[in-house]
Amino acid sequence: MKIQKSSILIPDEGDKPLAYYAIRCLKEADPNLEINLVVPCDRREDDNSWLIFYQHSRYVDHLFFSEHKMDSVDYLQDVIQIVKDRAIELILPASEMGFKFASKFREELSKHCPLAALPSQDALDIAFDKGKLGEFLQQQKIPTPRTVSVSEFQQGVKLNYPVLFKPVAGSGGKDIQKFNSPDEIKIPDNYDSSQENYVVQEYITGYDIDCNVLCYEGKILTYTVQQPLGTEPGFSPKIDKLKFVHDSTVVEVVQQAMSSLKWNGITHLDLRYCSKTGKLYIIEMNPRFWQSLMGSLIAGVNFPYLLYLLSTNVDFKPVDYQDKYLSLIH
């Protein structure tokens, strides 16, 4: 007897591993899920190793190419055509560009196919912008380092040193600079005053701790808390060795943020404990799947599959995880 396959479409850049991690988790839970991946033309370079991998991966059932950029209406039309041709049950993004695409075109896409649970466009805009997030959390009195625009900083707003100059968008610690005193300050060469593409944030001396959540209307349905072990040069996250822990303070602070944003779906939060005061601060949000997603799976929580269940109105019980050390070295 032929097994009926549920069909998922992942719109993705195709040059990063986040979609792969999500696909592995989905197939781990249900090998009969049909996974379709659609990649835009501007990521089809000869040296794109992840795209080459996707082309040959046994976890990807169908790989499609669009001749258009991912944020375009033409790409949207290609996605809609794939939805019709493959009888797609759910559109489930994995990466930052995937979530931005699904959110931008959510109204048109939802006419043809259900979407994975998404936060509101306003909430997503706040989460993706470090300046907006800092301002929002400060207004809500949720603990976060004081964060101001570069223009406010130049106008004399007082911050405690050290401070970080951080791009408002991006991840992985790229282009972050730390200054220990006013004498060290150097405005980044790529700072654009018309766009305010950088923020200045007080640096919290202490250690990192991360929280991954799946939410519905601001309520955390399931989560994992992980502590990176070791450090990387600069501000790149250290994710090859993790300690999964239960920490009620982390969950309480994250729940405040999720409630205030009325968050739907998944997100990853970077937090930091201050070594001087013991106080916990939310540093950043990444409203996409995360590099250590397979660690959450090994600890006991399959976030992509739970997002799939939530988005297709299938009830599930809250899932707990094990306190454990993990090495994610490939």
Buried (B, 14 or more C-beta within 10 A) or exposed (E): EEEEBBBBBBBBBBBBBBBBBBBBBBBBBEEEBBBBBBBBBBBBEEEBEBBEBBEEBEBBBBBBBBEBEBEBEEBBEBBBBBBEEBEBBBBBBBBBBBBBBBBBBBEEBEEBBBBBBBBBEEBBBBBBBBBBBBBBBBEEEBBBBBBBBBEBBEEEEEBEEBBBBBBBEBBEBEBBBBBEEEEEBEBBEEBEEEEBBBBBBBBBEBBBBBBBBBBBEBEBBBBBBBBBBEEEEEBEBBBBBBBBBEBEBBBEBBBBBBBBBBBBBBBBBBBBBBEEEEEBBBBBBBBBBBBBBBBBBBBBBBBBBBBBBBBBEEEEEEBEBEEEEBEBEE
